[in-house]
């Protein structure tokens, strides 16, 4: 199965995502902020990244832009998973290179569909 990195500073939200992924056979890696997420992505080369937006320091939009514009990590799909639910946030996230954008709390079936679509692309 694919290895998915969760980048989220909320232990509760990260655990909720990890529970879904573990239950469905995915291997998970976790980063607690965007800077660490970039470093781990470069080192570990996960198959997909689930990226929160609101984090201390670098935010998820900035990290997504950096990851998707770096030739070393540009092939790793990023799905933004956030509580920011304004249309402008979704548009901005997609402009940063995200493959998709979903609002927390995310339904398991929705998350799995988005992951499968991103990995198949």
C-alpha positions in Angstrom: 0.0 0.0 0.0 0.9 3.6 -0.4 2.8 5.6 2.2 0.9 8.8 3.1 2.4 11.7 5.1 0.1 13.7 7.3 1.2 17.3 7.9 -0.9 18.7 10.8 -0.1 20.4 14.1 -3.2 19.2 15.8 -2.6 15.8 17.4 -6.4 15.1 17.4 -6.8 15.8 13.7 -3.6 13.9 12.8 -4.8 10.9 14.8 -8.2 11.0 13.1 -6.6 10.9 9.7 -4.0 8.2 10.8 -6.9 6.0 12.1 -8.6 6.1 8.7 -5.4 5.4 6.8 -4.2 2.7 9.1 -7.6 1.0 9.0 -7.4 1.0 5.2 -3.9 -0.4 5.0 -1.9 2.7 4.3 1.5 3.3 5.9 1.6 6.8 7.5 4.3 9.3 8.3 3.5 12.4 10.4 5.0 15.9 10.5 3.8 18.4 13.1 4.4 21.6 11.0 4.9 22.7 7.4 8.6 23.1 7.6 9.1 19.6 9.0 6.6 18.4 6.4 8.8 19.7 3.6 11.9 18.2 5.2 10.3 14.8 5.7 8.8 14.8 2.1 12.3 15.4 0.7 13.8 12.7 2.8 11.0 10.0 2.8 9.4 10.6 -0.6 5.8 9.6 0.5 3.3 8.6 -2.2 0.9 11.4 -1.1 0.7 14.2 1.4 -2.4 15.3 3.4 -1.6 19.0 4.3 -3.3 21.1 6.9 -3.3 24.9 6.3 -3.3 26.7 9.6 0.0 25.9 11.3 2.6 27.9 13.2 5.4 29.4 11.0 5.0 28.3 7.4 1.4 27.6 6.5 0.1 24.7 4.4 -0.4 26.9 1.3 3.2 28.0 1.4 4.4 24.4 2.0 2.3 23.1 -0.8 3.7 25.7 -3.2 7.2 24.8 -2.2 6.7 21.1 -2.5 4.9 21.2 -5.9 7.4 23.6 -7.4 10.5 21.6 -6.3 11.5 19.0 -8.9 12.5 16.7 -6.1 9.0 16.6 -4.6 6.8 17.9 -7.5 5.5 14.4 -8.3 4.1 13.9 -4.8 0.4 14.8 -4.9 -0.8 17.1 -2.1 -4.4 17.1 -0.8 -5.2 20.0 1.5 -7.2 18.9 4.5 -8.3 22.0 6.5 -11.1 23.8 8.4 -10.7 26.8 6.1 -13.9 26.5 4.0 -14.1 29.7 2.0 -14.2 29.4 -1.8 -11.2 31.8 -2.0 -9.2 29.4 0.2 -10.0 26.4 -2.0 -9.0 28.4 -5.1 -5.8 29.6 -3.5 -4.9 26.0 -2.4 -5.4 24.6 -5.9 -3.3 27.5 -7.3 -0.5 26.4 -5.0 -0.5 23.0 -6.7 -2.8 20.9 -4.5 -4.5 18.0 -6.3 -7.6 18.5 -4.1 -9.0 20.4 -1.2 -11.3 18.9 1.5 -12.8 20.4 4.7 -12.4 18.8 8.2 -13.8 16.8 9.6 -13.6 14.7 6.4 -15.7 11.6 5.9 -13.7 8.4 5.5 -15.3 7.5 2.2 -14.6 11.0 0.8 -10.9 10.9 1.9 -10.3 7.5 0.5 -11.9 8.5 -2.9 -9.6 11.6 -3.1 -6.6 9.6 -2.1 -7.3 6.9 -4.8 -7.9 9.5 -7.4 -4.7 11.4 -6.6 -2.6 8.2 -6.5 -4.1 7.0 -9.8 -3.4 10.3 -11.6 
